[in-house]
Amino acid sequence: MRSIQLQVRPGTAAFSKGQERVLKILQSAQDLMISGGYHNLTLRKVASGAGISVGNLNYYYSNKQDLLRDLLDTVIAAYIAEFDNVRQDAGVSLEDQFVAIVRFIIEDLGTQETTNFFPELWALANHDEHAAERMDALYTKARLVLNELVASLNPDLSEQSREQVALFISASMEGLTPFVGYQKPWANDRDAISNIAALSFLNLVRSVNDEAIQSGTLTPQP
């Protein structure tokens, strides 16, 4: 899972001292969700973890919804920045960039933080409308890099098909968490699963077309 970075919150964290305090607050909230789940996330515990009083915390976040919103926004911002780094390191080949992103995401599933954090968010979204909205916004942003690469690798795809393919790839990788995540049954096979995913997803992106997606044709036509 990516590290939380300093954030600017207009009105409450416009200067460095406020930004540093918000950083500590968000790190405390993230640690609590990872270690004990969302039910463990209380403003009192967040304040204690950040080394401040509840009154000081309320200056920045008056409720858990605002805190969760900022936490998810900062988490996805960190991932998006990391995606840019991964693509740069992969070189100019779009295929290499695509494969590098797939490998990066699956490798990240193996961290204890990612294995614990996102399933907590999924569970919360099942019965909390606000959390569901934030989760959808988070994953929409996370798929932007896949949407862009799919469009570049297969420019004949319609916008709708491209987004559907990106969604399928993203969901397929996230769905591996209970199996190849931190200390999960297939964790030792994560590299092999990553190879399978990179190969199969790249072949899919290269070969699929609008007709195959809409009609269910088993053998897509070029």
N, C-alpha and C positions, 0 to 999 in steps of 0.2 A: 504494500500500500504506500502511496506517495506521501511525502512529508507535507504538513500544512505550512503555508508560507504567510508572511506578514500581510495583513489585510487593512485596507482603508475603509472605515465606516463613516460617511459624512455625518458630522454633528457629534459623534462620540469617539471616533478613533481616527481623526484627521492628522494627528501628529504622532511622532515615533513612540512616545510613552504609551499612548492609547492603543496603538497598533500592537505593541509588544504585549499589552495586557489582553487584548482580544486573542492574540496568538495563544497565550497560556490558557485562556478560557476554552478555546476550540480544541486544543490538545487534550485538556482535561476531559471535555465532553467525549472526544473520540476514544480516549483510553477507557472511559466508563462503559461506553457501548461495546467495545471490544472485549472487555474483561467480564462484564456482567449483563450485557443486553440493554435494550432501551428502557426496560423497567427499572434498571439501576441508575438511569440518568435523571437525577434530581438537581435542581438549582443549588441546593445546599451542598451536595456532593461535588458538583462542578466547581463551586466557589472554593471549597476546601482543597480540591486538587490543583486549582490555579493559585492558591495561596492568598486569596482575598476574601473579604466578607461578602455575605449575601447582598448587602446593600450596595457594595461596589459592583457586584455582578449585575444587579438590576439596572444600573446606570447604562449598561451596554445591552443587556437582554432582559426584558421584563417577563418573558415566558419561554417555555420550551420550544414552541413552534418557531419563534424567531431564531432561537439558537440552532435548531435542527436545520432551518433554511440556510443559515450561513455556513454551518458545518458541511452540508452537502455541496454547497456552491464552491467552497474552498477545496474540498476533496476533488471535485471534477476539474476545477481549474488546474490543480496540480497534475492530474492525469493528462489533460490536454497539452500542457507544457512538455510533459515527458514524451508524449506521442511525437511532438515536433522534434525532440532530440533523437528519438529512435529512428525517425525517417531520415534525418540528416546523416546519422551514423551509417545508415544502410546504403547511402549513395544515391545516384540519380535514377537507377532502375526502379520503375514503379512496381514491378513484380517483387523485387528485393524489399522494397519498403512495405509492401503488403504482407509478405511473409514475416518480416521483422515485427510488425505490429501484432500479428497473430501470436507469434512466439512470446512477445513481451507480455501480452495479456494473460496467456496461459501460465507463464512462469510466475506472474504476479499472484495468481490464484494460490500458489504454494506458500504465501506468507501467512502467518497466523492472523495478522491484522485484517487482511482481505477476506480470508476464510470466515472470520467471525463477524466482521462489520456488515458486509452486504446482505447475508442471509437475515440478519436482524432487521435491516431496512425492508427486505421483502416481506417478512412477517408483519412488520408494523404497517406496511402499506395495505395489507389485507383488511384492516379494520380502522384505518385512520385516513380520511380523505385528504387531509393536508399532506401527510407523508406520501400518499400515492401520487399526488400532483408533483411533489418535489422529486420523487424517484423517477417519474416519467421525464421530467425536465432534465434530470441528471443523465439518464441514458440517451436521451435525444442528443444532448451535446456530445456524449461519448461516441456516438455513432457517426458524428460528422466526418471524422477521419476515414472511416470505412466507406461512407457514402462517396467521398471524394475519390478514393482509390478505385472503388468499383466503377464509378463513372469514367475514370481515365483508362482503366483496363478493358472496359467493354462499353465504348461510347454509344453503341446502338441501342442500349437499354433505355427504356423510358424512365422518367423520373420516379414514377410509382414503382416500377420493377426494381430499380436501383435501391430504393429505400427498403423494399421488401427483402431483397437479398442481404443488405447490410443488417437488417433486423434479425434475419435468420442466423447469420454468422455470429452476431453479437450474443444472441440468446443461446446459441449452441455452446459457445465458449463459457458463458456464465453458468450454464447448466452442468458443466464439468466440476464445479466447486465441491459438491458432496462426495465426489469420487477421487479427484486428484489434488484437492486442497490440502492444507496443513494437517498432517497426521491422519489423512483419510486413507481408505483401503488401497487405493491405486496411486498413492503419492510417489512411490518409487518408479512408477511407469510414466511420470509426467512428461519426460523428454520424448518418449516414444509417442505418446498421445499428441504432443505438440507437433511432431513431425507429420502424423496422420492428418491433423487438423490443417496444417499449412498446405499440404499437398491437395487435400480434398477441396478446401475452400478456394484455392487458387484455380483448380480445374473447373470448379463450379462457375466462378466469376468469368473465366475465359469462354466457357461454352454455352452458358444459359442465355436464353433470349425471351422476349416478351411472350411469344406464342407458347413456349414451353411452360412458362410460369402461369399463364392464364388458363391453358387447356389441359395441363397435366401430361403433355406428351413426354414419354419416357426417354426418347432420344431427341434432344434439341437439335433443330436444324440451324446450320450456320447462316 
